[in-house]
Amino acid sequence: MNSQTLSGLLSDQKIEKIFHAYGFSIPVGKDGRRLWPKKFKTRLASS
């Protein structure tokens, strides 16, 4: 997730906190769901 997308989500107050996994920043919504970026998923799938 790039900084523009993340800042856009933060400005909309949809993100409650940030979860870090394997060098990626994963935003967590107010409902507790993690918003997994596509780059993260493809990197794990190729491992």
Buried (B, 14 or more C-beta within 10 A) or exposed (E): BEEEEBEEBEEEEBBEEEEEEEEBEBBBEEEEEEBBBEEBEEEEEEE
